[in-house]
Amino acid sequence: MKTIINPEKATWSNILQRPTQTVNDIETTVTQIFEDVQRNGDQAIAKYTQLFDGVELASNTVTIEEVEAASAKISTELKQAIQQAKTNIETFHSAQKTKKVSVQTVAGVNCWQEKRAIQKVGIYIPAGTAPLFSTVLMLAVPAQIAGCKEIVLCSPPNKDGKIANEILYTAQLCGVTKIIKVGGIQAIAGLTFGTASIPQVYKIFGPGNQFVTVAKQLATKYGVAIDMPAGPSELLVVADDTAKASYVASDLLSQAEHGTDSQVILVSTSQNLINAVAEEIEVQIKALPRQDIAKQAIENSKSILVKTDAIALDLINQYGPEHFIVCTSDNDFYVNGIENAGSVFIGNYTPESAGDYASGTNHTLPTNGFSKAYSGVNLDSFTKAITFQEITKEGIQNIGKTIELMAEAEGLQAHKNAVSIRLKDLK
């Protein structure tokens, strides 16, 4: 990790730049594949599956028999772990349910709001360098709680034309209605337009690489909603001498091993802590099976020394991290002051991986600074808020004149007439 000492605020934007390609570098490829899938459906899907995943499939739909066979290969111990994580995620997301909101704004004018589930959702599960079955839990569990009728899962097949056993087991456990062996840009395009084998959905969820992120953003141009732009993973840790260097290093490496385009940042008021963490990273990284990936990610990462907690907080809010770990002598200062973060982890014994798997919070979070405007996935992500109103004779008389005056001022006579005709009948 490169160490930067007391950088001037004018340089922060450059220092905090993510190691990602620009949209312009990717958009041409994404657009071409989208247009091909829109025109040629499953034929195009099969072509890109063979090109990018190196496999030719007789069918890209996962059968019940495949799910049962996969489930039989999962150990009892792992099944119990998945069930515990599922229970915690259900508990946290079920608590997010809201009641009908009802109010009488003026006598005779009754307004209320109710939540309705999005009927058809697609969830994308990456499986490039690791089969992220935990993401199935994070997306399918709240979708099921919300009451989504169709939950379509897309995940890339391996060279044998299969999806990881853990993904298939977790999908059936969480009520996924259809599983498709398709990944990357073509999966997002298939969910956007619909093909003979891939149902069209109303909203697409899930993380992915930079190509998947741009594909999701392109999907919105065709009327399909997305959860957020969720690209390569990132973590920022703020720590001082009260933190344990080995813990901080382990957290930084836990994100670095996600992918070579992941980014981890350490911000500290202590040079001693930065030095100790650097030493721990050198030791711990040697024991990682994915150390080659982690090393490349660490090369994109930085340790930043600042003079005060106030400067640190200002810098962190400018960065807007996906994951934010706080381990300082004054955690409350950061917890109360953070404005831009996907998910926050507090104290020596709250590793980021707890949120990735089993604490109950959702790990599908905004990256690349989008936490300045986007929330992480939650129960409301799978619902829509519909407003209702019912007006009595008394109510239309109470607000009718207001509507008439406002409509006339905007030059919308038919709007005014819709009220006037009713008021006339009531005289």
N, C-alpha and C positions, 0 to 999 in steps of 0.2 A: 504494500500500500504506500502510495506517495503521501508524505507529510507536508502540510501547508501551514505555515505559522502566521497567525494574526493577519489574514488577508483583508485588504481594503474592501469596503462594501461594493465599490464599483466593479470589482472583479468577481463577485459572487456568482453572477450568471454563468460566466465561463467555467468557473471552478465546479459548479454544480450541474454542468451539462451531462445529460444521460448518454451512455455509449450506444446509441441506436442510430439506425439509418433514418434519413428524412423520409417523409411520406412520398416525396417526389421520386425517390429511388425505388419505391415499391409499387406505387399506384398503377403504373402502366401494366405490370404483370397481373395485378389483382383485377384490373378492369378487363383485360383480355380473357382471363379465366371466367369471370362473371358472365361476359357476353357469350362465351362458348357454352356454358351450362344453361343459360337462358334459352339459347337456340336449340341445343342438342341433348339436353337432359342427361339421362343415365349414360348415354354413349360418351359424353364429355367427362362425366364423373369417372367412368371406368378408365378412360385414357389418362387422366391425371393421377388416379390411384396407381396405375402401372408405372407412370413416369416418376412420381415423387416417392411412392412407398415400395416400388419394386415388386409388386405382386398383381397377378391377374385373378380376379374373383369370378366364380360362376354366379354368385349372388352376394350382394353387399348387405343383406338383411340377416341379422343374427337370429337363429332359430331357438325355440324352447329347449331343444336337445343340447345345443351348444351351451346354453346358460346352465342347465342341470349338470352337464359334464364339468364345466368350469367350477361350479359351486362345490362339487364333490372333491375337488383338488385343494380347496382352501382348508387350512388347519383349523381345528376347533379353537385353538388359542387366538388365532387372528380373527376368526368370526366373532369371538367374545369381545375382542378389542374394538372391532368395527361397530358392534352393537352398543358398547358403552359410549363410543363417540357419537353414534346416531342418537342415543337417548339424550345426551347433553345438548346436542344441536337442536333436537326437537323441543327440549325444555326452554332454551333461550328464545327460539323463534316463535314458539307458541305464545310466549309471554308478550310478544309484540302485537298480538291481535287487538284491534280497537273496536269499541262499540259504535253503534249508529249514533251520529251526532245530529241532534234535532233542536231547532230553536224557532220561536215565533219572533220575526224581526219587527213586526208591527201587528196590531190586532187584525186577525184574518189573513195574515201572510205567513204560512208555515213552510220552512225550508229545512231540509235534512240531507245528510251525506251518508252513503253506504259504500263499503268496499265490495268489489266483485273480482273474482279470479280472472286472470288472463287465460283464455280457453286453451290456446295452443302455444307451448313454449319449446324451444330447442336448447339443449345444453351441450356445449362443446367441451370435451375432455381430452386435453393433450396427452400424448403418449410417446413423444419423440425420444427423450433420453430417460424418462421415468414414467411409469403408468400411474397417473394421478387419480387413483380411486377415491382419495379423500375429497376431491372436488365433486365427485358424484354425490357424496353426502351433503356437501355445502350447497348444492343446487337442487337436487331432487327432493331433499327433505322439506325445505320451505315451499317448494312448488306443490308438494303433496298436502302440506298443512293449509296452504292458500286455497286449494281445491281446483288446481289446473286439471282439465280433462285429458289433455294429451301432453305427455312429456317425452319428447323425442331426443335420444342421445346419439351424438356422433363422436366417434373416436377413430383414429387411424389404425389400420391393421398392421401387424408385423409382417416379416418376410414369409411367414407360413400362412398368411391370410387370416390371422386370428387377432382378437382383442384380448388384452390381459385378463386372466381368470379373476383377479381381484376387482377389476372394473365391472365385469359381467355379474359377479356375485352381488356387489354393492348395488348395482342398478336394479336388479330384481328385488332386492331387499327394500329399496326405497320407492318402489312403485313406478319405475320408468315403463312407459307403454310400448316403446319401440326403440331398438338399438340398431344403428347403422354403422357398418365398417367403412368409414370415410373420414378423412382428415383434411387439415389445411384450408386453403382458400376455397377449394371445391366443396368442402362440407358447408361452409358458411353460404356459398352460392346456392347449394342445393336446398338448404333450409329457407333461403330467401325466396326462391322462385318455385320450389316444389318440383319434383320429378316423379316418374312412375314408382320409384322405390322410396323416395324421401318426402315426407309430408311437408307442405309449406307451413310455417309457423308465424305467429304474430310478434314474438320477441325472442332474441337470441342471447344466451348467457354463456359465460365461461372465459377463462384466460387462454392465452396462446402466444405464439411468437409474434414478431413484428408484422408478418404477413397476415396472420389471423386478425390482429388488431385493426389493420387497415381494411381488411375484408369486412369486418363488422361495421366499421364506419361507413363503408360503401353501401352496405345493406340498408342503411337508413335512407338512402336516396331512393330506394324502391319501396318505401313505406313499412319497413320492418324495424321495430324498435330494438335497442340493445341495452344491456345492463350498464355498461360503461366501456371506455377504451381501456382494457386490461392487458397490458403487454408484459415484457420481461420483468421479472420480480426485482424488488429493491428493498433495502433496509437501511435505516439511519438509527444509530445508537448515540445517545448523549450520556456520558459517564464521567465521573470524577474519581478522586482517590478513595471514595467509599465503595466503589464497584470492585468486583473481583475480576482481574484481568483474564483469567482462564474462562470465566463465564462469558465475558464480552466477546472474546475471540471465537468461542464456540457458536455464539449467535451470528456473528459476521459470516463465519464459514457455512452455517446452515443455509443462508441465503445464497452465498457465492456458488454452492454446488448445484443450484437450480439450473444454471446455464452460463455459457461464456459471455452472454450479453446482460447478465444480472449485474447490479451495482450495489455495493455496500459502502456506507460512510460512517466514520466515527468522529463525533464532535466532542471536544473535551476542553476543560480549563486547566488540565494537568498534563504537562509533558511527560512526567513519570508514568502516568497511566497509559499514554499513547505508546511509549517505549515498551512497557510490559506487555501490552496487547500484541504489538508487533512480534515480540519474541514468542508469545503463546501461539500465534498464527503459524509461525514457522514450525513449531513442534507438532501442533495438532493436524496440520494439513498433510503431513507425511503419512498419517494413518488412514486417510480417507480413500475409499475405493474410487471416488470421482475427483481425485486430486487434480487431474489435468484440467478439468472443467473449472474447478475452484480457483486454480492458479491464474487462469486467464481472466476470470471475473475479478479477482483481487487486483490484478494489474490495472483494471478500469476503476479501481476504488481509491478512496482517499481518507486520511486522518487529518482533521482540521483542528488546530489549536487556536482557541479564542481567549480573550482576557476575562470576560465576565459571562455569567449565566444569561444576562439580558441580551448580549450580542449573540450568544448561542441560540436562544429562542427565536430571535429575529431571523437568523440564517435558516433555521429549521422550517419556519413558516414560509419562507421564500422558496425553499426546496419542495415542500409538500410531499413528504415520504409516504409510500404505500404502508410500510410497517415502521413503527416508531417505538424504540425501547428507551425507557427513562430509568437510569440507575445513578442517582446523585444524592447528595446530602439534603437537597430540597426538592424532592419529587413533585410536591404540590405546586411549586412555581411553574414547572413545565406542564403538568396536567391541567392546571387552570388556564395557562396561557396559550396552549396549542390551539391553533385555528385550522390548520391544514394538515391532515393525516388520515390515512385510511383506517388504521387500527393501532391502538396504543397499548403497550405492555409495560407494567410498572414494577420496579424492584428487582432484587437479585434473583428471585425465584420464579420469575415469570418469563420463560423463554418464548421467543416468537413461534417456535414449533408447537407450543401448546395451542395457540390460535389456529395453526395450520391443521391440527388434527382433532383435538378432543375437549377443549375448554367449553365450547358451545358457540362462540362467536363465529362469524363467517370469514373465510379466508379469501373470498373473491373480492378483490379490492382495487380501487383506482391507482394506476401507476403513472409514471411520466409527468408528475405534477398535477394530474387531474383531480387529486384530492382537494384542490382549491375550490372545486365546483361540484364534484360527484361524491355520493356516499358509496360505501361498500354494499354488497348485496345484503338484503334483509327481507323480511316477510312482505313489506309493501312493494318490493321490486316485482312481485308476482301478482300484484293486484292493481286495479284501477279504482279511483274514487269517483263515484257517480253522484251528482247532486240532483235533488228532487225538490219540487215546490208545489204547493197546493194553495190556491187563493180563493177565499170565500167572497160573497157579495160585499160584505163589510170591508174585506181586504182590498178589493179592486177600487173601492171608493176612497180608501185611505191613501193609496199610492198612485191612483189613476192620473191625477193632475200633474204629479211629478213626471210620470212617464210621457204624458202629452207634451209638456214643456220641453223636455230634453230631446224627444224625437223631432219636434218641430225645429228646434235650434240646430239639429244636425241635418235638416232637410229631408228627413225620412217620413213622408206623409203617411205611407201605409202602416208604419209602426204606430203612429199616432192614432190612425183610424181604428186599428185593432183594439185599442182601449176605448176610444170615443164611442164606438158602436155599442159597447157593453154598458158604459156609463149612461148612455141615452136610454137604454132599455130599463135601467134601474131607477130612473127618475119617476 
